[in-house]
Amino acid sequence: MIAVDNLKLDVGTYRSMVEDAVRYAFNLAVNTAYPTPEVLRVSIAKAHMEALNLAVNARYVTPETAQYILARAVVEANALASVIAPKAPELGLQVSQQPQQVKAEAKAEEKKAEEKREETTEEKKEGPSEEEIAAGFSSLFGS
C-alpha cells in the first residue's frame, strides 16, 4: 500500500520545476539560434547589442554610436587630464569632475538609452518577459 503522504503533490515545487524547464529550453533555443518567432526576437536583439558594442569599441561613428563614443572619449580625456594635471601644473589643466563621476554619468546615460530602446521593443514583444530571459541566462551561466 502507498501511504497518503506519498500521494500528496507539492504543486509549488512542480510548478517551479516546469518553469525551470521552460527557461532551460528557451536558453537552449536562443543559444542554438533555433528559428522560431520567440527565439528570433531575442537573437536579433542580442545581435543588435553585440554589433552596437563592437561599433563603439571600434570607434565606428554612426548616428546610433556617436553618443557612446563621445561619452567614452570624455571619460578617457578626463582620466588623462586628472593624471597629468598634478604632474604638469604649468599646463593649467582643470579637471572639473573626478573620472569615476564621469564614468558613472556615462553609464547612466547609456542605461537610459538602453531603457528607451527596451521600452520600444517591449511594446512590440509578445514572447517571454525580460525577467524570464534574464532568469534563463542566469541559470545558464550560473550567476
N, CA and C of each residue as an Amber inpcrd file, in Angstrom:
protein
   429
   0.8280000  -1.1800000   0.0000000   0.0000000   0.0000000   0.0000000
   0.8750000   1.2480000   0.0000000   0.3460000   2.2910000  -0.5860000
   1.0390000   3.5670000  -0.6510000   0.4490000   4.4850000   0.4100000
   1.3150000   5.1030000   1.1830000   0.8670000   5.9930000   2.2430000
   0.3100000   7.2830000   1.6410000  -0.6240000   7.8900000   2.3610000
  -1.2670000   9.1220000   1.9060000  -0.2350000  10.2290000   1.7150000
   0.7640000  10.2810000   2.5660000   1.8000000  11.3140000   2.4570000
   2.5620000  11.2070000   1.1480000   2.7130000  10.0120000   0.6390000
   3.4240000   9.8200000  -0.6250000   2.5770000  10.2200000  -1.8290000
   1.2820000  10.3140000  -1.6650000   0.3960000  10.6720000  -2.7680000
   0.1950000  12.1750000  -2.9060000   0.5310000  12.9170000  -1.8730000
   0.3480000  14.3690000  -1.9260000   1.4590000  14.9880000  -2.7780000
   1.0330000  15.8220000  -3.6970000   1.9880000  16.5140000  -4.5570000
   2.1670000  17.9440000  -4.0880000   3.4030000  18.3930000  -4.1100000
   3.6880000  19.7870000  -3.8050000   3.5930000  20.5540000  -5.1250000
   2.4500000  21.2020000  -5.3290000   2.1760000  21.8810000  -6.5910000
   3.1960000  22.9860000  -6.8480000   3.5990000  23.6810000  -5.8190000
   4.5830000  24.7580000  -5.9690000   5.9100000  24.2440000  -6.4980000
   6.3370000  23.1030000  -5.9900000   7.6000000  22.5130000  -6.4390000
   7.5120000  22.0990000  -7.9010000   6.4220000  21.4390000  -8.2750000
   6.2730000  21.0080000  -9.6570000   6.1280000  22.1920000 -10.6030000
   5.4410000  23.2240000 -10.1570000   5.3140000  24.4360000 -10.9770000
   6.6990000  25.0540000 -11.2090000   7.4810000  25.1120000 -10.1530000
   8.8360000  25.6560000 -10.2490000   9.6920000  24.8190000 -11.1970000
   9.5440000  23.5110000 -11.1200000  10.3130000  22.6240000 -11.9940000
   9.9240000  22.8250000 -13.4550000   8.6400000  22.9880000 -13.7330000
   8.1760000  23.2030000 -15.1050000   8.6700000  24.5610000 -15.6040000
   8.6090000  25.5940000 -14.7500000   9.0960000  26.9160000 -15.1470000
  10.5940000  26.8680000 -15.4560000  11.3410000  26.1420000 -14.6330000
  12.7760000  25.9920000 -14.8900000  13.0160000  25.2830000 -16.2250000
  12.2390000  24.2570000 -16.4810000  12.3840000  23.5160000 -17.7290000
  12.1000000  24.4140000 -18.9380000  11.1040000  25.2690000 -18.8170000
  10.7790000  26.1950000 -19.9020000  11.9400000  27.1640000 -20.1180000
  12.4850000  27.6910000 -19.0290000  13.6260000  28.6210000 -19.1500000
  14.8270000  27.9350000 -19.7800000  15.1220000  26.7200000 -19.3460000
  16.2630000  25.9900000 -19.9050000  16.0500000  25.7140000 -21.3920000
  14.8460000  25.3390000 -21.7580000  14.5510000  25.0660000 -23.1660000
  14.6860000  26.3460000 -23.9930000  14.2010000  27.4510000 -23.4480000
  14.3120000  28.7240000 -24.1620000  15.7780000  29.1250000 -24.3080000
  16.5610000  28.9570000 -23.2410000  18.0010000  29.2560000 -23.3160000
  18.6810000  28.4170000 -24.3820000  18.3540000  27.1520000 -24.4130000
  18.9340000  26.2710000 -25.4150000  18.5540000  26.7350000 -26.8080000
  17.3040000  27.1020000 -26.9830000  16.8530000  27.5690000 -28.2890000
  17.5510000  28.8620000 -28.6930000  17.7310000  29.7760000 -27.7360000
  18.4130000  31.0420000 -28.0410000  19.8720000  30.7800000 -28.3820000
  20.5320000  29.9520000 -27.6110000  21.9570000  29.7040000 -27.8330000
  22.2340000  28.9010000 -29.0930000  21.2700000  28.1310000 -29.5350000
  21.4520000  27.3960000 -30.7840000  20.8320000  28.1370000 -31.9620000
  20.2500000  29.3100000 -31.6910000  19.5950000  30.1370000 -32.7180000
  18.5230000  29.3390000 -33.4540000  17.7280000  28.6240000 -32.6990000
  16.6230000  27.8510000 -33.2710000  15.5930000  28.8380000 -33.8210000
  15.2830000  28.7520000 -35.1010000  14.4650000  29.8020000 -35.7430000
  12.9660000  29.7150000 -35.4540000  12.5660000  30.2450000 -34.3120000
  11.1510000  30.4170000 -34.0080000  10.9350000  31.9040000 -33.7630000
   9.7210000  32.3910000 -33.9010000   9.4910000  33.8260000 -33.6900000
   9.9510000  34.3190000 -32.3200000   9.7090000  33.5360000 -31.2740000
  10.0910000  33.9500000 -29.9280000  11.6090000  34.0420000 -29.7930000
  12.3000000  33.0490000 -30.3110000  13.7550000  32.9980000 -30.2050000
  14.3910000  34.0580000 -31.0940000  13.8590000  34.2470000 -32.2820000
  14.4420000  35.2290000 -33.1930000  14.3490000  36.6430000 -32.6430000
  13.2840000  36.9560000 -31.9190000  13.1910000  38.2860000 -31.3030000
  14.3660000  38.5250000 -30.3650000  14.6570000  37.5460000 -29.5300000
  15.7520000  37.6680000 -28.5760000  17.0960000  37.6330000 -29.3050000
  17.2390000  36.7520000 -30.2830000  18.5010000  36.6320000 -31.0140000
  18.8230000  37.9090000 -31.7840000  17.8190000  38.5120000 -32.3790000
  18.0450000  39.7530000 -33.1250000  18.4200000  40.8750000 -32.1710000
  17.7470000  40.9690000 -31.0410000  18.0900000  41.9930000 -30.0530000
  19.5050000  41.7820000 -29.5250000  19.8650000  40.5370000 -29.2770000
  21.2080000  40.2190000 -28.7970000  22.2530000  40.5790000 -29.8540000
  21.9870000  40.2370000 -31.0900000  22.9190000  40.5620000 -32.1740000
  23.0550000  42.0670000 -32.3390000  21.9550000  42.7900000 -32.1990000
  21.9950000  44.2490000 -32.3020000  22.8790000  44.8380000 -31.2120000
  22.7110000  44.3890000 -29.9870000  23.5110000  44.9140000 -28.8840000
  24.9940000  44.5670000 -29.0660000  25.2810000  43.3710000 -29.5360000
  26.6730000  42.9890000 -29.7630000  27.2850000  43.8190000 -30.8900000
  26.5150000  44.0900000 -31.9410000  27.0060000  44.9150000 -33.0430000
  27.2360000  46.3500000 -32.5800000  26.3300000  46.8610000 -31.7740000
  26.4890000  48.2090000 -31.2330000  27.7380000  48.2840000 -30.3590000
  27.9380000  47.2880000 -29.5250000  29.1250000  47.2350000 -28.6680000
  30.3960000  47.1730000 -29.5090000  30.3940000  46.3700000 -30.5480000
  31.5560000  46.2630000 -31.4310000  31.8390000  47.5970000 -32.1110000
  30.7970000  48.2490000 -32.6040000  30.9670000  49.5330000 -33.2810000
  31.5090000  50.5850000 -32.3280000  31.0160000  50.6130000 -31.0970000
  31.5000000  51.5900000 -30.1150000  32.9610000  51.3040000 -29.7790000
  33.2920000  50.0510000 -29.5490000  34.6730000  49.7010000 -29.2130000
  35.6310000  49.9460000 -30.3740000  35.1400000  49.8090000 -31.5990000
  35.9670000  50.0760000 -32.7790000  35.9700000  51.5570000 -33.1300000
  35.1760000  52.3370000 -32.3880000  35.0360000  53.7790000 -32.6170000
  34.4830000  54.0690000 -34.0170000  33.5850000  53.2270000 -34.4790000
  32.9140000  53.4210000 -35.7620000  31.7020000  54.3180000 -35.5180000
  31.7750000  55.5470000 -36.0430000  30.7610000  56.5470000 -35.7320000
  29.5630000  56.4040000 -36.6640000  28.4120000  56.2430000 -36.0500000
  27.1210000  56.2460000 -36.7310000  26.1970000  57.1010000 -35.8680000
  25.0310000  57.4540000 -36.3730000  24.1090000  58.2120000 -35.5160000
  23.7940000  57.4880000 -34.2060000  23.7990000  56.1830000 -34.2400000
  23.4650000  55.4050000 -33.0510000  24.6390000  55.2810000 -32.0750000
  25.8730000  55.2780000 -32.5820000  27.0370000  55.0750000 -31.7160000
  27.7190000  56.3640000 -31.2920000  27.4060000  57.4540000 -31.9290000
  28.1200000  58.7100000 -31.6690000  28.0590000  59.1130000 -30.2010000
  26.8950000  59.0360000 -29.5860000  26.7830000  59.4670000 -28.1870000
  27.6340000  58.6080000 -27.2650000  27.7130000  57.3110000 -27.5210000
  28.5100000  56.4310000 -26.6740000  30.0050000  56.6740000 -26.8800000
  30.3950000  56.8790000 -28.1330000  31.8000000  57.1370000 -28.4440000
  32.2490000  58.4530000 -27.8210000  31.4150000  59.4800000 -27.9380000
  31.7670000  60.7740000 -27.3500000  31.8240000  60.6950000 -25.8270000
  30.8920000  59.9970000 -25.2210000  30.9050000  59.8470000 -23.7630000
  32.1650000  59.1140000 -23.3200000  32.5380000  58.1080000 -24.0600000
  33.7520000  57.3680000 -23.7320000  34.9940000  58.2450000 -23.9090000
  35.0170000  59.0580000 -24.9580000  36.1420000  59.9620000 -25.1860000
  36.2660000  60.9830000 -24.0580000  35.1400000  61.4890000 -23.5850000
  35.1570000  62.4430000 -22.4720000  35.7140000  61.7770000 -21.2140000
  35.2840000  60.5740000 -20.9630000  35.7750000  59.8430000 -19.7910000
  37.2860000  59.6420000 -19.8900000  37.7540000  59.2180000 -21.0550000
  39.1830000  58.9720000 -21.2290000  39.9800000  60.2730000 -21.1430000
  39.4520000  61.3580000 -21.7170000  40.1390000  62.6470000 -21.6580000
  40.2230000  63.1510000 -20.2280000  39.1460000  63.0400000 -19.4790000
  39.1640000  63.4660000 -18.0760000  40.0960000  62.6050000 -17.2340000
  40.1340000  61.3280000 -17.5130000  41.0430000  60.4490000 -16.7750000
  42.4900000  60.8330000 -17.0600000  42.7910000  61.0950000 -18.3110000
  44.1390000  61.5080000 -18.6810000  44.4770000  62.8510000 -18.0420000
  43.5560000  63.7830000 -18.0940000  43.7880000  65.1020000 -17.5050000
  43.9880000  65.0100000 -16.0020000  43.2570000  64.1460000 -15.3280000
  43.4070000  64.0240000 -13.8750000  44.7530000  63.4200000 -13.4990000
  45.3330000  62.6270000 -14.3880000  46.6510000  62.0560000 -14.1280000
  47.7460000  63.0780000 -14.4380000  47.5620000  63.8210000 -15.5210000
  48.5880000  64.7720000 -15.9650000  48.5870000  66.0550000 -15.1380000
  47.4270000  66.5440000 -14.7280000  47.3080000  67.8360000 -14.0500000
  48.2360000  67.9750000 -12.8400000  48.3080000  67.0150000 -11.9350000
  49.2080000  67.1900000 -10.7860000  50.6940000  67.1420000 -11.1760000
  51.0270000  66.4440000 -12.2460000  52.4260000  66.2820000 -12.6410000
  52.9360000  67.4480000 -13.4740000  52.0210000  68.1530000 -14.1460000
  52.4140000  69.2750000 -15.0020000  51.4870000  70.4610000 -14.7520000
  51.6410000  71.1420000 -13.6120000  50.7480000  72.2590000 -13.3070000
  50.9020000  73.4340000 -14.2830000  52.0390000  73.5170000 -14.9740000
  52.2470000  74.6020000 -15.9260000  51.3060000  74.5070000 -17.1310000
  50.7090000  73.3510000 -17.3510000  49.7490000  73.2040000 -18.4470000
  48.4080000  73.8600000 -18.1130000  48.1510000  74.0560000 -16.8490000
  46.9170000  74.7030000 -16.4260000  45.6710000  73.8670000 -16.6690000
  45.8060000  72.5740000 -16.5860000  44.6470000  71.6920000 -16.7990000
  43.7070000  71.7700000 -15.6060000  42.4500000  71.9350000 -15.8920000
  41.4130000  71.9640000 -14.8620000  40.5110000  70.7490000 -15.0660000
  40.4810000  69.8810000 -14.0860000  39.6140000  68.7090000 -14.1520000
  38.3890000  69.0280000 -13.3180000  37.2600000  69.1770000 -13.9930000
  36.0490000  69.5970000 -13.2890000  35.4100000  68.4700000 -12.4950000
  35.5500000  67.2270000 -12.9620000  34.9410000  66.1040000 -12.2710000
  35.9630000  64.9870000 -12.1490000  35.7680000  64.1780000 -11.1470000
  36.6200000  63.0140000 -10.9920000  36.2530000  62.0000000 -12.0720000
  37.2080000  61.2250000 -12.5550000  36.9130000  60.2400000 -13.6000000
  35.7890000  59.2730000 -13.2280000  35.7000000  58.8640000 -11.9510000
  34.6330000  57.9400000 -11.5700000  33.2660000  58.5880000 -11.7280000
  33.1690000  59.8870000 -11.4320000  31.8930000  60.5810000 -11.5870000
  31.5030000  60.6350000 -13.0460000  32.4530000  60.9070000 -13.9100000
  32.1690000  60.9720000 -15.3420000  31.7570000  59.5970000 -15.8530000
  32.4560000  58.5500000 -15.3950000  32.1010000  57.1980000 -15.8130000
  30.6870000  56.8480000 -15.3580000  30.3560000  57.2250000 -14.1350000
  29.0170000  56.9420000 -13.6200000  27.9620000  57.6640000 -14.4460000
  28.2470000  58.9160000 -14.8100000  27.2940000  59.6620000 -15.6330000
  27.1730000  59.0440000 -17.0230000  28.2840000  58.6170000 -17.5990000
  28.2460000  57.9900000 -18.9220000  27.4560000  56.6850000 -18.8660000
  27.6670000  55.9150000 -17.7980000  26.9140000  54.6690000 -17.6620000
  25.4350000  54.9510000 -17.4730000  25.1120000  55.9990000 -16.7280000
  23.7080000  56.3540000 -16.5330000  23.0680000  56.7460000 -17.8570000
  23.8070000  57.5020000 -18.6740000  23.2870000  57.8850000 -19.9900000
  23.0720000  56.6580000 -20.8620000  24.0420000  55.7370000 -20.8390000
  23.9050000  54.5200000 -21.6270000  22.7140000  53.6990000 -21.1490000
  22.5160000  53.6530000 -19.8340000  21.4000000  52.8850000 -19.2730000
  20.0680000  53.4920000 -19.7000000  19.9810000  54.8380000 -19.6840000
  18.7510000  55.4930000 -20.1230000  18.4630000  55.1950000 -21.5780000
  19.4960000  55.2550000 -22.4190000  19.3110000  54.9570000 -23.8380000
  18.8750000  53.5050000 -24.0240000  19.4770000  52.6130000 -23.2450000
  19.1170000  51.2030000 -23.3080000  17.6590000  50.9990000 -22.8980000
  17.2330000  51.6870000 -21.8380000  15.8550000  51.5570000 -21.3740000
  14.8770000  52.0660000 -22.4270000  15.2320000  53.1510000 -23.1080000
  14.3610000  53.6720000 -24.1560000  14.2170000  52.6550000 -25.2740000
  15.3410000  52.0310000 -25.6610000  15.2810000  51.0090000 -26.7110000
  14.4410000  49.8300000 -26.2520000  14.6090000  49.4360000 -24.9850000
  13.8630000  48.3050000 -24.4610000  12.3670000  48.6170000 -24.3960000
  12.0170000  49.8610000 -24.0460000  10.6100000  50.2320000 -23.9830000
   9.9560000  50.1070000 -25.3560000  10.6670000  50.5130000 -26.3930000
  10.0850000  50.4120000 -27.7310000   9.9930000  48.9620000 -28.1740000
  10.9700000  48.1390000 -27.7940000  10.8950000  46.7310000 -28.1780000
   9.8840000  45.9830000 -27.3310000   9.6510000  46.4210000 -26.0800000
   8.6670000  45.7500000 -25.2340000   7.2700000  45.8950000 -25.8020000
   6.9840000  47.0320000 -26.4040000   5.6640000  47.2370000 -26.9750000
   5.4160000  46.2640000 -28.1140000   6.4540000  45.9250000 -28.8540000
   6.3270000  45.0220000 -29.9880000   6.4350000  43.5690000 -29.5590000
   7.0430000  43.3160000 -28.4010000   7.3730000  41.9700000 -27.9750000
   6.1390000  41.2320000 -27.4640000   6.0060000  39.9810000 -27.9070000
   4.9090000  39.1480000 -27.4490000   5.4380000  37.8790000 -26.7930000
   6.7290000  37.6640000 -26.8130000   7.3420000  36.4580000 -26.2840000
   7.5270000  36.5350000 -24.7850000   8.5390000  35.8330000 -24.2750000
   8.7860000  35.8050000 -22.8390000   9.2260000  37.1740000 -22.3330000
   8.9780000  37.4120000 -21.0540000   9.3360000  38.6930000 -20.4500000
  10.8420000  38.7750000 -20.2620000  11.3170000  39.9820000 -19.9900000
  12.7450000  40.1750000 -19.7560000  13.1980000  39.4090000 -18.5220000
  12.3220000  39.3330000 -17.5320000  12.6730000  38.6010000 -16.3250000
  12.8920000  37.1200000 -16.6390000  12.0430000  36.5740000 -17.5050000
  12.1990000  35.1770000 -17.8810000  13.5050000  34.9590000 -18.6410000
  13.8150000  35.8830000 -19.5270000  15.0510000  35.7670000 -20.2950000
  16.2540000  35.9040000 -19.3780000  16.2230000  36.8940000 -18.4970000
  17.3210000  37.1090000 -17.5560000  17.4950000  35.8930000 -16.6520000
  16.3860000  35.3470000 -16.1820000  16.4640000  34.1730000 -15.3340000
  17.0470000  33.0040000 -16.1080000  16.6870000  32.9070000 -17.3710000
  17.2330000  31.8450000 -18.2050000  18.7210000  31.9910000 -18.3980000
  19.1750000  33.2030000 -18.6870000  20.6020000  33.4340000 -18.8610000
  21.3470000  33.1860000 -17.5590000  20.7740000  33.6250000 -16.4440000
  21.4550000  33.4250000 -15.1700000  21.5180000  31.9520000 -14.8230000
  20.4820000  31.2110000 -15.1580000  20.5320000  29.7700000 -14.8770000
  21.5260000  29.0790000 -15.8000000  21.6740000  29.6150000 -17.0010000
  22.6150000  29.0210000 -17.9400000  24.0450000  29.2560000 -17.5000000
  24.3490000  30.4720000 -17.0430000  25.7080000  30.8190000 -16.6880000
  25.9890000  30.6790000 -15.1950000  24.9820000  30.3450000 -14.4240000
  25.1740000  30.0840000 -13.0030000  25.4150000  31.3060000 -12.1440000
  24.9520000  32.4770000 -12.5830000  25.1410000  33.6610000 -11.7350000
  23.8520000  34.1560000 -11.1900000
